[in-house]
Amino acid sequence: MSVIWMKAAVLYGKMDLRVEEVQKPAIGAEDVLVAAKAVGICGSDLHLYRGTWTIETPRIIGHEMTGEVVEVGEKVSGWRTGARVAVEPVVSCGKCYWCKENTVNNYFCEKYYENVLGFFGLDGAFAEYVRVPSTCLYRVPDSLSYDEGALTEPLACALRGMDNVGIESGEAVTVVGQGTLGLLFVQLARIGGASKIFALDVDEFKLKKAKELGADISINPDKEDPLTVIKANTGDRGSDVVIEAVGSTQTYEQSLQLARRGGRVCLFGICPQGTMKIDAFEAYRKELRISWVFGSPRGTFRRSVELLASGRVRAAPMITHKFLLEKILEALAIMDKKRENAVKIIVQPGQT
């Protein structure tokens, strides 16, 4: 049998990502082959590229994916060629406690570090074709573009954060950081009935996006003190809920300061390695409830697709750049240097 080749972005090491010809994957009996149509660049992809996170290489990276089913394994039911799909990157083993129990996070799976597309054990989505277990597929309706559907995975993660922190109608909500996830949290807070939404960022373009997508008050910490502004607009109370969507020790610490007494904090941004300074007595005195997020567990993907399809969460205004697969290094450079008014960057592997 002759070998069939495809283009893919293969990570070999720190700052060493190559777009090259690789063998098109063969599927197993319970797999499908998906032609990748749109793949979002995640901050975690940038961590892999920079080498701040290390994985086994060579590895095709990328995990925020939509595409079209082009081949179906012999034991697969419920899927046909031509189906438009979003792909959940974490493959559940289906056997451990975490995967079988519906009330817990299946991202705790005992096999997690062996079964994540674009990270651990499995090649990812910056490729023309991706082999995917059929259990990881979700239908994308015709009303939703492939590009918009590529935000299914980050929105699913944001939904987990909302579930954990539990916003109630009428509460004041502060979102620290207005990248892709921060802007999604702004929209979810609006849907959840927040009375005031404060958006924090040092990038004026992103603050403008936040106002466009539902924030009431934008705050640039380089120009004004966030706590002063928030207290002035909450009867000197502080924010009922604070969601950190950056992932730095500085913004982690800041988020605890912005929450009112008895408030709730969701530390969502990818946890920075190392230590952070917490005034333990102050957190105790304020009786803060702090939650964390690790991934987008069972159920959030379905809800995410449905929210995007409904139009209540708007993906299109967040997509600022699109690149062909061959130009992925240009896309990463824009994201790395935080220039050119970038929010969500989409790579389109299947287009020439």
Secondary structure, 3 states (H helix, E strand, C coil): CCCCEEEEEEEEECCEEEEEEEECCCCCCCEEEEEEEEEECCHHHHHHHHCCCCCCCCEECCCEEEEEEEEECCCCCCCCCCCEEEECCECCCCCCHHHHCCCCCHHHCCCHHHCEECCEEECCCCECEEEEEHHHEEECCCCCCHHHHCCHHHHHHHHHHHHHHCCCCCCEEEEECCCHHHHHHHHHHHHCCCCEEEEECCCHHHHHHHHHCCCCEEECCCCCCHHHHHHHCCCCCCEEEEEECCCCHHHHHHHHHHEEEEEEEEECCCCCCCCCCCCHHHHHHHCCEEEECCCCCCCHHHHHHHHHHHCCCCCHHHEEEEEEHHHHHHHHHHHHHCCCCCCEEEEECCCC
